[in-house]
Amino acid sequence: MPWQRPLWGFFAHKKINRLAVFTLPPEMFGFYKKNIDYITENAINADQRRYAIKEEAPRHFIDLDNYADSAKRQLAKFTWKDAVDKIGEDSLYAHGIVPWHINSMKYQLTEAFRKKDVKRILSLSTDIGHYIADAHVPLHTTRNYNGQLSNQVGIHGFWESRLPETFAENYDFFVGQATYEEFPQKRAWQTVINANAALDSVLLFEKDLSIQFSEDKKFSFEEINGITTRVYSREFTTKYHQMLKNQVERQMRASVKMIGDFWFTCWVDAGQPDLLPLKKYKPNKEDEEEEKAEKVNWLRRIFEVRKEVDN
């Protein structure tokens, strides 16, 4: 099932969203900086919704290997309506829709800026950041999303959680100022195509390295949040990171830049509304209670789904 696919690490999502704020021009920076904790902490909301909303999971990936090369080139030109007409909505959802969904979110965020709807601006900014980051993950572009088809189960979390958690503090995240994106859908498609082009290295290097390490050297145990957990060993992780030549850093940097570009583009397309008065916004008690209730419902659905799976 799509919702069972592994997640881009929570650590990475939060860091990427947070860093994107610093790409914005002064006219936007003040508003986003004031709300940077919200944008950071809620960067994982879209993943939590996957268990509660049927349509959510396919928004995080696209199985490009399900399509012939000629079809991929055509798909990138299709609007969502064109794609539904030619392929069918059920088929599209079965194999992922992330590039189309990013484009859809772009229009929604533009409208939120136009209406100066602070609550929507923050929510949509946070979510589009999540989907853009997901689109940069090579393993989000293939049916073999966790190495389950190549006897490499666990590689998903290894690439997108273990590597950034281990090395991100040494990454260079200075990506410059956000710039206007004239062709959002084209950018979204180019992003997943570029990520997919890196997939061979992700899988091949891990497989080659695994031949050189015995099981007890490939894995070790570390205490994480007070729990002793089996993880890829520090030596194996370091050698894999070196073989990839900072691929994770490049993809995280590209995510940060693209998120900033899309936030900026939405603001420009909305007429560059003055965000200064919006800095005064504070959620009222009703908004806070509604948000809490929504998250409780997500959690309830998570437990129900996992119970069904266990059975």
ZADO-1210 file (C-alpha; in nm, 4 decimals, padded with zeros to 6 digits):
<atoms>
<atom x="00.0000" y="00.0000" z="00.0000" code="MET" pos="1"/>
<atom x="00.1282" y="00.3528" z="-00.0812" code="PRO" pos="2"/>
<atom x="00.1010" y="00.4718" z="00.2794" code="TRP" pos="3"/>
<atom x="00.3365" y="00.1952" z="00.3895" code="GLN" pos="4"/>
<atom x="00.6317" y="00.3463" z="00.2014" code="ARG" pos="5"/>
<atom x="00.9160" y="00.4740" z="00.4193" code="PRO" pos="6"/>
<atom x="00.9437" y="00.8435" z="00.4979" code="LEU" pos="7"/>
<atom x="01.2110" y="01.1037" z="00.4211" code="TRP" pos="8"/>
<atom x="01.3527" y="01.1548" z="00.7677" code="GLY" pos="9"/>
<atom x="01.1788" y="01.3930" z="01.0051" code="PHE" pos="10"/>
<atom x="01.5159" y="01.5512" z="01.0862" code="PHE" pos="11"/>
<atom x="01.5788" y="01.6356" z="00.7205" code="ALA" pos="12"/>
<atom x="01.2298" y="01.7742" z="00.6549" code="HIS" pos="13"/>
<atom x="01.2487" y="02.0066" z="00.9527" code="LYS" pos="14"/>
<atom x="01.5977" y="02.1274" z="00.8690" code="LYS" pos="15"/>
<atom x="01.5145" y="02.1858" z="00.5017" code="ILE" pos="16"/>
<atom x="01.1987" y="02.3860" z="00.5745" code="ASN" pos="17"/>
<atom x="01.3795" y="02.5933" z="00.8358" code="ARG" pos="18"/>
<atom x="01.6722" y="02.6744" z="00.6089" code="LEU" pos="19"/>
<atom x="01.4442" y="02.7741" z="00.3205" code="ALA" pos="20"/>
<atom x="01.3267" y="03.0736" z="00.5267" code="VAL" pos="21"/>
<atom x="01.6748" y="03.2248" z="00.4994" code="PHE" pos="22"/>
<atom x="01.6584" y="03.2338" z="00.1181" code="THR" pos="23"/>
<atom x="01.3727" y="03.4865" z="00.1191" code="LEU" pos="24"/>
<atom x="01.3977" y="03.8581" z="00.0370" code="PRO" pos="25"/>
<atom x="01.3454" y="04.1165" z="00.3154" code="PRO" pos="26"/>
<atom x="00.9815" y="04.1721" z="00.2155" code="GLU" pos="27"/>
<atom x="00.9042" y="03.8101" z="00.3051" code="MET" pos="28"/>
<atom x="01.1736" y="03.7238" z="00.5565" code="PHE" pos="29"/>
<atom x="01.0242" y="03.9062" z="00.8545" code="GLY" pos="30"/>
<atom x="00.6934" y="03.7206" z="00.8306" code="PHE" pos="31"/>
<atom x="00.8531" y="03.3793" z="00.7732" code="TYR" pos="32"/>
<atom x="01.1188" y="03.4319" z="01.0405" code="LYS" pos="33"/>
<atom x="00.8488" y="03.5118" z="01.2961" code="LYS" pos="34"/>
<atom x="00.6787" y="03.1840" z="01.2072" code="ASN" pos="35"/>
<atom x="00.9925" y="02.9758" z="01.1533" code="ILE" pos="36"/>
<atom x="00.9183" y="02.7442" z="01.4456" code="ASP" pos="37"/>
<atom x="00.5748" y="02.6609" z="01.3036" code="TYR" pos="38"/>
<atom x="00.7208" y="02.5968" z="00.9564" code="ILE" pos="39"/>
<atom x="00.9924" y="02.3790" z="01.1099" code="THR" pos="40"/>
<atom x="00.7900" y="02.1749" z="01.3570" code="GLU" pos="41"/>
<atom x="00.4995" y="02.1138" z="01.1187" code="ASN" pos="42"/>
<atom x="00.7235" y="02.0063" z="00.8312" code="ALA" pos="43"/>
<atom x="00.6195" y="01.6455" z="00.9012" code="ILE" pos="44"/>
<atom x="00.2422" y="01.7037" z="00.8976" code="ASN" pos="45"/>
<atom x="00.2045" y="01.5682" z="00.5457" code="ALA" pos="46"/>
<atom x="00.3641" y="01.2383" z="00.6498" code="ASP" pos="47"/>
<atom x="00.1343" y="01.2066" z="00.9505" code="GLN" pos="48"/>
<atom x="-00.1679" y="01.2601" z="00.7256" code="ARG" pos="49"/>
<atom x="-00.0731" y="00.9638" z="00.5086" code="ARG" pos="50"/>
<atom x="-00.2469" y="00.7254" z="00.7466" code="TYR" pos="51"/>
<atom x="-00.5566" y="00.9390" z="00.7834" code="ALA" pos="52"/>
<atom x="-00.6282" y="01.0530" z="00.4274" code="ILE" pos="53"/>
<atom x="-00.6510" y="00.8012" z="00.1460" code="LYS" pos="54"/>
<atom x="-00.5211" y="01.0375" z="-00.1218" code="GLU" pos="55"/>
<atom x="-00.2218" y="01.1627" z="00.0792" code="GLU" pos="56"/>
<atom x="00.0468" y="00.8964" z="00.0295" code="ALA" pos="57"/>
<atom x="00.0704" y="00.9224" z="-00.3545" code="PRO" pos="58"/>
<atom x="00.1467" y="01.2938" z="-00.3194" code="ARG" pos="59"/>
<atom x="00.4944" y="01.2059" z="-00.1871" code="HIS" pos="60"/>
<atom x="00.6389" y="00.9991" z="-00.4735" code="PHE" pos="61"/>
<atom x="00.6196" y="00.8933" z="-00.8363" code="ILE" pos="62"/>
<atom x="00.7294" y="00.5572" z="-00.9746" code="ASP" pos="63"/>
<atom x="00.9006" y="00.6768" z="-01.2910" code="LEU" pos="64"/>
<atom x="01.0081" y="00.3212" z="-01.3747" code="ASP" pos="65"/>
<atom x="00.6423" y="00.2429" z="-01.4301" code="ASN" pos="66"/>
<atom x="00.6530" y="00.4569" z="-01.7451" code="TYR" pos="67"/>
<atom x="00.8529" y="00.4193" z="-02.0652" code="ALA" pos="68"/>
<atom x="01.1016" y="00.6965" z="-02.1414" code="ASP" pos="69"/>
<atom x="00.8789" y="00.8335" z="-02.4171" code="SER" pos="70"/>
<atom x="00.5831" y="00.8389" z="-02.1774" code="ALA" pos="71"/>
<atom x="00.7855" y="01.0285" z="-01.9145" code="LYS" pos="72"/>
<atom x="00.8590" y="01.3046" z="-02.1627" code="ARG" pos="73"/>
<atom x="00.4906" y="01.3318" z="-02.2432" code="GLN" pos="74"/>
<atom x="00.3794" y="01.3184" z="-01.8810" code="LEU" pos="75"/>
<atom x="00.5943" y="01.6178" z="-01.7936" code="ALA" pos="76"/>
<atom x="00.3928" y="01.8254" z="-02.0396" code="LYS" pos="77"/>
<atom x="00.0513" y="01.7078" z="-01.9184" code="PHE" pos="78"/>
<atom x="-00.1651" y="01.9117" z="-01.6889" code="THR" pos="79"/>
<atom x="-00.3311" y="01.7044" z="-01.4191" code="TRP" pos="80"/>
<atom x="-00.6526" y="01.6994" z="-01.6232" code="LYS" pos="81"/>
<atom x="-00.4657" y="01.5800" z="-01.9340" code="ASP" pos="82"/>
<atom x="-00.2980" y="01.3041" z="-01.7341" code="ALA" pos="83"/>
<atom x="-00.6288" y="01.1889" z="-01.5835" code="VAL" pos="84"/>
<atom x="-00.7919" y="01.1843" z="-01.9283" code="ASP" pos="85"/>
<atom x="-00.5116" y="00.9829" z="-02.0889" code="LYS" pos="86"/>
<atom x="-00.4015" y="00.7515" z="-01.8060" code="ILE" pos="87"/>
<atom x="-00.6813" y="00.7477" z="-01.5507" code="GLY" pos="88"/>
<atom x="-00.6885" y="00.8815" z="-01.1979" code="GLU" pos="89"/>
<atom x="-00.6662" y="00.5408" z="-01.0275" code="ASP" pos="90"/>
<atom x="-00.3542" y="00.4479" z="-01.2223" code="SER" pos="91"/>
<atom x="-00.1902" y="00.7824" z="-01.1538" code="LEU" pos="92"/>
<atom x="-00.2550" y="00.7576" z="-00.7801" code="TYR" pos="93"/>
<atom x="-00.1250" y="00.4005" z="-00.7734" code="ALA" pos="94"/>
<atom x="00.2124" y="00.5138" z="-00.9057" code="HIS" pos="95"/>
<atom x="00.2445" y="00.8557" z="-00.7409" code="GLY" pos="96"/>
<atom x="00.1642" y="01.2146" z="-00.8345" code="ILE" pos="97"/>
<atom x="00.4239" y="01.4311" z="-00.6573" code="VAL" pos="98"/>
<atom x="00.5185" y="01.6638" z="-00.9488" code="PRO" pos="99"/>
<atom x="00.1552" y="01.7442" z="-01.0264" code="TRP" pos="100"/>
<atom x="00.0762" y="01.7910" z="-00.6604" code="HIS" pos="101"/>
<atom x="00.3618" y="02.0381" z="-00.6144" code="ILE" pos="102"/>
<atom x="00.2178" y="02.2415" z="-00.9012" code="ASN" pos="103"/>
<atom x="-00.1290" y="02.2245" z="-00.7460" code="SER" pos="104"/>
<atom x="00.0090" y="02.3413" z="-00.4128" code="MET" pos="105"/>
<atom x="00.1792" y="02.6306" z="-00.5902" code="LYS" pos="106"/>
<atom x="-00.1572" y="02.7621" z="-00.7094" code="TYR" pos="107"/>
<atom x="-00.3141" y="02.7143" z="-00.3680" code="GLN" pos="108"/>
<atom x="-00.0354" y="02.9043" z="-00.1912" code="LEU" pos="109"/>
<atom x="-00.0559" y="03.1859" z="-00.4466" code="THR" pos="110"/>
<atom x="-00.4264" y="03.2203" z="-00.3725" code="GLU" pos="111"/>
<atom x="-00.3617" y="03.2210" z="00.0023" code="ALA" pos="112"/>
<atom x="-00.1154" y="03.5082" z="-00.0428" code="PHE" pos="113"/>
<atom x="-00.3670" y="03.6925" z="-00.2587" code="ARG" pos="114"/>
<atom x="-00.6299" y="03.6634" z="00.0142" code="LYS" pos="115"/>
<atom x="-00.3753" y="03.7360" z="00.2904" code="LYS" pos="116"/>
<atom x="-00.5020" y="03.4249" z="00.4660" code="ASP" pos="117"/>
<atom x="-00.2271" y="03.3825" z="00.7251" code="VAL" pos="118"/>
<atom x="-00.3358" y="03.0418" z="00.8455" code="LYS" pos="119"/>
<atom x="-00.3408" y="02.9041" z="00.4906" code="ARG" pos="120"/>
<atom x="-00.0123" y="03.0719" z="00.3970" code="ILE" pos="121"/>
<atom x="00.1658" y="02.9028" z="00.6855" code="LEU" pos="122"/>
<atom x="00.0018" y="02.5642" z="00.6374" code="SER" pos="123"/>
<atom x="00.0563" y="02.5552" z="00.2608" code="LEU" pos="124"/>
<atom x="00.4112" y="02.6909" z="00.2830" code="SER" pos="125"/>
<atom x="00.4938" y="02.4146" z="00.5275" code="THR" pos="126"/>
<atom x="00.3341" y="02.1418" z="00.3182" code="ASP" pos="127"/>
<atom x="00.4739" y="02.2449" z="-00.0190" code="ILE" pos="128"/>
<atom x="00.8164" y="02.2413" z="00.1440" code="GLY" pos="129"/>
<atom x="00.7556" y="01.8807" z="00.2446" code="HIS" pos="130"/>
<atom x="00.6506" y="01.7679" z="-00.1040" code="TYR" pos="131"/>
<atom x="00.9390" y="01.9510" z="-00.2729" code="ILE" pos="132"/>
<atom x="01.1875" y="01.7823" z="-00.0388" code="ALA" pos="133"/>
<atom x="01.0303" y="01.4432" z="-00.1116" code="ASP" pos="134"/>
<atom x="01.0660" y="01.5029" z="-00.4860" code="ALA" pos="135"/>
<atom x="01.4440" y="01.5282" z="-00.4411" code="HIS" pos="136"/>
<atom x="01.4787" y="01.1785" z="-00.2917" code="VAL" pos="137"/>
<atom x="01.5938" y="00.9231" z="-00.5532" code="PRO" pos="138"/>
<atom x="01.4071" y="00.6424" z="-00.3742" code="LEU" pos="139"/>
<atom x="01.0824" y="00.8400" z="-00.4060" code="HIS" pos="140"/>
<atom x="01.1008" y="00.7934" z="-00.7833" code="THR" pos="141"/>
<atom x="01.0957" y="00.4135" z="-00.8070" code="THR" pos="142"/>
<atom x="00.8904" y="00.1041" z="-00.7277" code="ARG" pos="143"/>
<atom x="01.2035" y="-00.0260" z="-00.5529" code="ASN" pos="144"/>
<atom x="01.1579" y="00.2455" z="-00.2914" code="TYR" pos="145"/>
<atom x="01.3135" y="00.0510" z="-00.0023" code="ASN" pos="146"/>
<atom x="01.5395" y="-00.1875" z="-00.1867" code="GLY" pos="147"/>
<atom x="01.2757" y="-00.4585" z="-00.1494" code="GLN" pos="148"/>
<atom x="01.3224" y="-00.5655" z="-00.5127" code="LEU" pos="149"/>
<atom x="01.7026" y="-00.5808" z="-00.4930" code="SER" pos="150"/>
<atom x="01.7569" y="-00.7416" z="-00.1511" code="ASN" pos="151"/>
<atom x="01.8514" y="-00.4057" z="00.0044" code="GLN" pos="152"/>
<atom x="01.5635" y="-00.3548" z="00.2463" code="VAL" pos="153"/>
<atom x="01.6299" y="-00.0601" z="00.4742" code="GLY" pos="154"/>
<atom x="01.8200" y="00.1515" z="00.2235" code="ILE" pos="155"/>
<atom x="01.5460" y="00.4144" z="00.2221" code="HIS" pos="156"/>
<atom x="01.5909" y="00.5122" z="00.5846" code="GLY" pos="157"/>
<atom x="01.9670" y="00.4725" z="00.5471" code="PHE" pos="158"/>
<atom x="01.9864" y="00.7313" z="00.2687" code="TRP" pos="159"/>
<atom x="01.7354" y="00.9857" z="00.3898" code="GLU" pos="160"/>
<atom x="01.7645" y="00.9569" z="00.7684" code="SER" pos="161"/>
<atom x="02.0926" y="00.8000" z="00.8773" code="ARG" pos="162"/>
<atom x="02.3116" y="00.9994" z="00.6350" code="LEU" pos="163"/>
<atom x="02.1685" y="01.3483" z="00.7008" code="PRO" pos="164"/>
<atom x="02.1437" y="01.2882" z="01.0754" code="GLU" pos="165"/>
<atom x="02.5099" y="01.1862" z="01.0780" code="THR" pos="166"/>
<atom x="02.6618" y="01.4433" z="00.8425" code="PHE" pos="167"/>
<atom x="02.4254" y="01.7391" z="00.7904" code="ALA" pos="168"/>
<atom x="02.5995" y="01.9574" z="01.0481" code="GLU" pos="169"/>
<atom x="02.8954" y="01.9720" z="00.8092" code="ASN" pos="170"/>
<atom x="02.6910" y="02.0465" z="00.4961" code="TYR" pos="171"/>
<atom x="02.7087" y="02.3852" z="00.3273" code="ASP" pos="172"/>
<atom x="02.3524" y="02.5135" z="00.3129" code="PHE" pos="173"/>
<atom x="02.4268" y="02.8589" z="00.1748" code="PHE" pos="174"/>
<atom x="02.2262" y="02.8431" z="-00.1471" code="VAL" pos="175"/>
<atom x="02.1722" y="03.2124" z="-00.2158" code="GLY" pos="176"/>
<atom x="01.8516" y="03.4118" z="-00.2407" code="GLN" pos="177"/>
<atom x="01.5253" y="03.2757" z="-00.3752" code="ALA" pos="178"/>
<atom x="01.4509" y="03.3542" z="-00.7393" code="THR" pos="179"/>
<atom x="01.1326" y="03.3611" z="-00.9457" code="TYR" pos="180"/>
<atom x="01.0339" y="03.0321" z="-01.1101" code="GLU" pos="181"/>
<atom x="00.8610" y="03.0946" z="-01.4426" code="GLU" pos="182"/>
<atom x="00.7704" y="02.7297" z="-01.5091" code="PHE" pos="183"/>
<atom x="00.6754" y="02.5597" z="-01.1785" code="PRO" pos="184"/>
<atom x="00.5460" y="02.2339" z="-01.3253" code="GLN" pos="185"/>
<atom x="00.8525" y="02.1969" z="-01.5472" code="LYS" pos="186"/>
<atom x="01.0752" y="02.2563" z="-01.2417" code="ARG" pos="187"/>
<atom x="00.8865" y="01.9918" z="-01.0430" code="ALA" pos="188"/>
<atom x="00.9238" y="01.7363" z="-01.3205" code="TRP" pos="189"/>
<atom x="01.2910" y="01.8128" z="-01.3755" code="GLN" pos="190"/>
<atom x="01.3436" y="01.7632" z="-01.0029" code="THR" pos="191"/>
<atom x="01.2051" y="01.4081" z="-00.9974" code="VAL" pos="192"/>
<atom x="01.3848" y="01.3209" z="-01.3219" code="ILE" pos="193"/>
<atom x="01.7160" y="01.4423" z="-01.1776" code="ASN" pos="194"/>
<atom x="01.6519" y="01.2509" z="-00.8539" code="ALA" pos="195"/>
<atom x="01.5754" y="00.9378" z="-01.0525" code="ASN" pos="196"/>
<atom x="01.9020" y="00.9744" z="-01.2446" code="ALA" pos="197"/>
<atom x="02.0859" y="00.9416" z="-00.9114" code="ALA" pos="198"/>
<atom x="01.9048" y="00.6182" z="-00.8214" code="LEU" pos="199"/>
<atom x="02.1604" y="00.3826" z="-00.9781" code="ASP" pos="200"/>
<atom x="02.4347" y="00.5183" z="-00.7522" code="SER" pos="201"/>
<atom x="02.2151" y="00.4927" z="-00.4432" code="VAL" pos="202"/>
<atom x="02.1505" y="00.1228" z="-00.5002" code="LEU" pos="203"/>
<atom x="02.4740" y="00.0103" z="-00.6658" code="LEU" pos="204"/>
<atom x="02.7124" y="00.1680" z="-00.4150" code="PHE" pos="205"/>
<atom x="02.5287" y="00.0192" z="-00.1183" code="GLU" pos="206"/>
<atom x="02.5303" y="-00.3239" z="-00.2793" code="LYS" pos="207"/>
<atom x="02.9014" y="-00.3064" z="-00.3650" code="ASP" pos="208"/>
<atom x="02.9909" y="-00.1836" z="-00.0175" code="LEU" pos="209"/>
<atom x="02.7842" y="-00.4551" z="00.1490" code="SER" pos="210"/>
<atom x="03.0048" y="-00.7191" z="-00.0143" code="ILE" pos="211"/>
<atom x="03.3040" y="-00.5705" z="00.1686" code="GLN" pos="212"/>
<atom x="03.1407" y="-00.5728" z="00.5141" code="PHE" pos="213"/>
<atom x="03.0337" y="-00.8662" z="00.7254" code="SER" pos="214"/>
<atom x="02.6949" y="-00.8329" z="00.8930" code="GLU" pos="215"/>
<atom x="02.8436" y="-00.7441" z="01.2318" code="ASP" pos="216"/>
<atom x="03.0556" y="-00.4694" z="01.0726" code="LYS" pos="217"/>
<atom x="02.7774" y="-00.3323" z="00.8534" code="LYS" pos="218"/>
<atom x="02.5437" y="-00.2804" z="01.1494" code="PHE" pos="219"/>
<atom x="02.5891" y="-00.1661" z="01.5069" code="SER" pos="220"/>
<atom x="02.3734" y="-00.0622" z="01.8002" code="PHE" pos="221"/>
<atom x="02.3287" y="00.2948" z="01.9217" code="GLU" pos="222"/>
<atom x="02.1097" y="00.4541" z="02.1839" code="GLU" pos="223"/>
<atom x="01.8566" y="00.6809" z="02.0154" code="ILE" pos="224"/>
<atom x="01.6080" y="00.8713" z="02.2310" code="ASN" pos="225"/>
<atom x="01.6842" y="00.6354" z="02.5178" code="GLY" pos="226"/>
<atom x="01.6255" y="00.3217" z="02.3093" code="ILE" pos="227"/>
<atom x="01.8997" y="00.0847" z="02.1929" code="THR" pos="228"/>
<atom x="01.8518" y="00.0647" z="01.8172" code="THR" pos="229"/>
<atom x="02.0147" y="-00.1383" z="01.5388" code="ARG" pos="230"/>
<atom x="02.1626" y="00.1019" z="01.2835" code="VAL" pos="231"/>
<atom x="02.4084" y="00.1020" z="00.9958" code="TYR" pos="232"/>
<atom x="02.7533" y="00.1237" z="01.1537" code="SER" pos="233"/>
<atom x="02.9449" y="00.4496" z="01.1578" code="ARG" pos="234"/>
<atom x="03.2178" y="00.3026" z="00.9349" code="GLU" pos="235"/>
<atom x="02.9736" y="00.1666" z="00.6768" code="PHE" pos="236"/>
<atom x="02.7768" y="00.4930" z="00.6821" code="THR" pos="237"/>
<atom x="03.0900" y="00.7037" z="00.6331" code="THR" pos="238"/>
<atom x="03.2190" y="00.4953" z="00.3432" code="LYS" pos="239"/>
<atom x="02.8787" y="00.5019" z="00.1713" code="TYR" pos="240"/>
<atom x="02.8575" y="00.8782" z="00.2170" code="HIS" pos="241"/>
<atom x="03.2023" y="00.9156" z="00.0622" code="GLN" pos="242"/>
<atom x="03.1111" y="00.6939" z="-00.2332" code="MET" pos="243"/>
<atom x="02.8038" y="00.9078" z="-00.2998" code="LEU" pos="244"/>
<atom x="03.0281" y="01.2175" z="-00.3009" code="LYS" pos="245"/>
<atom x="02.7883" y="01.4303" z="-00.0935" code="ASN" pos="246"/>
<atom x="02.4817" y="01.3350" z="-00.2963" code="GLN" pos="247"/>
<atom x="02.2551" y="01.3787" z="00.0074" code="VAL" pos="248"/>
<atom x="02.3980" y="01.7259" z="00.0679" code="GLU" pos="249"/>
<atom x="02.3320" y="01.8219" z="-00.2949" code="ARG" pos="250"/>
<atom x="01.9734" y="01.7021" z="-00.2777" code="GLN" pos="251"/>
<atom x="01.9089" y="01.8797" z="00.0525" code="MET" pos="252"/>
<atom x="02.0610" y="02.2021" z="-00.0829" code="ARG" pos="253"/>
<atom x="01.8490" y="02.1751" z="-00.3976" code="ALA" pos="254"/>
<atom x="01.5401" y="02.1216" z="-00.1789" code="SER" pos="255"/>
<atom x="01.6123" y="02.4324" z="00.0278" code="VAL" pos="256"/>
<atom x="01.6611" y="02.6460" z="-00.2832" code="LYS" pos="257"/>
<atom x="01.3522" y="02.5166" z="-00.4626" code="MET" pos="258"/>
<atom x="01.1275" y="02.5692" z="-00.1597" code="ILE" pos="259"/>
<atom x="01.2456" y="02.9277" z="-00.1283" code="GLY" pos="260"/>
<atom x="01.1952" y="02.9800" z="-00.5021" code="ASP" pos="261"/>
<atom x="00.8386" y="02.8481" z="-00.4870" code="PHE" pos="262"/>
<atom x="00.7434" y="03.0531" z="-00.1793" code="TRP" pos="263"/>
<atom x="00.8829" y="03.3624" z="-00.3502" code="PHE" pos="264"/>
<atom x="00.7108" y="03.2826" z="-00.6821" code="THR" pos="265"/>
<atom x="00.3736" y="03.2371" z="-00.5132" code="CYS" pos="266"/>
<atom x="00.4130" y="03.5724" z="-00.3356" code="TRP" pos="267"/>
<atom x="00.5103" y="03.7509" z="-00.6585" code="VAL" pos="268"/>
<atom x="00.2242" y="03.5922" z="-00.8560" code="ASP" pos="269"/>
<atom x="-00.0163" y="03.7043" z="-00.5834" code="ALA" pos="270"/>
<atom x="00.0869" y="04.0656" z="-00.6425" code="GLY" pos="271"/>
<atom x="00.3566" y="04.0885" z="-00.3732" code="GLN" pos="272"/>
<atom x="00.1168" y="04.1607" z="-00.0851" code="PRO" pos="273"/>
<atom x="00.2525" y="04.3464" z="00.2156" code="ASP" pos="274"/>
<atom x="00.3308" y="04.0782" z="00.4747" code="LEU" pos="275"/>
<atom x="00.4304" y="04.3189" z="00.7487" code="LEU" pos="276"/>
<atom x="00.0771" y="04.3498" z="00.8960" code="PRO" pos="277"/>
<atom x="00.0494" y="03.9686" z="00.8923" code="LEU" pos="278"/>
<atom x="00.3382" y="03.9401" z="01.1386" code="LYS" pos="279"/>
<atom x="00.0908" y="04.0371" z="01.4101" code="LYS" pos="280"/>
<atom x="-00.1140" y="03.7242" z="01.3511" code="TYR" pos="281"/>
<atom x="-00.1609" y="03.4920" z="01.6468" code="LYS" pos="282"/>
<atom x="-00.3800" y="03.1833" z="01.6259" code="PRO" pos="283"/>
<atom x="-00.6872" y="03.2195" z="01.8403" code="ASN" pos="284"/>
<atom x="-00.7960" y="02.9534" z="02.0853" code="LYS" pos="285"/>
<atom x="-01.0451" y="02.8081" z="01.8381" code="GLU" pos="286"/>
<atom x="-00.7732" y="02.7671" z="01.5717" code="ASP" pos="287"/>
<atom x="-00.5415" y="02.5991" z="01.8196" code="GLU" pos="288"/>
<atom x="-00.8102" y="02.3582" z="01.9381" code="GLU" pos="289"/>
<atom x="-00.9022" y="02.2748" z="01.5791" code="GLU" pos="290"/>
<atom x="-00.5388" y="02.1991" z="01.4936" code="GLU" pos="291"/>
<atom x="-00.4972" y="01.9805" z="01.8026" code="LYS" pos="292"/>
<atom x="-00.8147" y="01.7886" z="01.7216" code="ALA" pos="293"/>
<atom x="-00.6986" y="01.7336" z="01.3651" code="GLU" pos="294"/>
<atom x="-00.3675" y="01.5871" z="01.4816" code="LYS" pos="295"/>
<atom x="-00.5429" y="01.3640" z="01.7334" code="VAL" pos="296"/>
<atom x="-00.7534" y="01.2267" z="01.4466" code="ASN" pos="297"/>
<atom x="-00.4380" y="01.1581" z="01.2446" code="TRP" pos="298"/>
<atom x="-00.2864" y="00.9667" z="01.5353" code="LEU" pos="299"/>
<atom x="-00.6053" y="00.7691" z="01.5922" code="ARG" pos="300"/>
<atom x="-00.6057" y="00.6671" z="01.2279" code="ARG" pos="301"/>
<atom x="-00.2383" y="00.5669" z="01.2486" code="ILE" pos="302"/>
<atom x="-00.3105" y="00.3266" z="01.5345" code="PHE" pos="303"/>
<atom x="-00.6135" y="00.1839" z="01.3532" code="GLU" pos="304"/>
<atom x="-00.4142" y="00.1218" z="01.0357" code="VAL" pos="305"/>
<atom x="-00.1268" y="-00.0418" z="01.2190" code="ARG" pos="306"/>
<atom x="-00.3667" y="-00.2641" z="01.4083" code="LYS" pos="307"/>
<atom x="-00.5189" y="-00.3770" z="01.0781" code="GLU" pos="308"/>
<atom x="-00.1743" y="-00.4430" z="00.9352" code="VAL" pos="309"/>
<atom x="-00.0744" y="-00.6498" z="01.2389" code="ASP" pos="310"/>
<atom x="-00.3818" y="-00.8636" z="01.1850" code="ASN" pos="311"/>
</atoms>
